[in-house]
């Protein structure tokens, strides 16, 4: 089964919103391999729901994370909240 592209519908994001967390308080980051958004709990690791890999979060990766609310304005290529590959 393919994961849902829309980061707002990811299970962890929906649970955080349901628990009353604000979209400005939920961090997401793009996977270093496939560049798709995933929920990040601001811990030391990030697991991609698309390519099933887990990454140690470096300080650079943490700085590149964004608030869930900011994903609304991210440019996409026809898929909800799917980042474009870096050229």
HELIX and SHEET records of a PDB file:
HELIX    1   1 UNK A    7  UNK A    9  5                                   3    
HELIX    2   2 UNK A   11  UNK A   18  1                                   8    
HELIX    3   3 UNK A   59  UNK A   64  1                                   6    
HELIX    4   4 UNK A   68  UNK A   73  5                                   6    
SHEET    1   A 3 UNK A  37  UNK A  40  0                                        
SHEET    2   A 3 UNK A  27  UNK A  30 -1                                        
SHEET    3   A 3 UNK A  66  UNK A  67 -1                                        
SHEET    1   B 2 UNK A  45  UNK A  47  0                                        
SHEET    2   B 2 UNK A  54  UNK A  56 -1                                        
END                                                                             
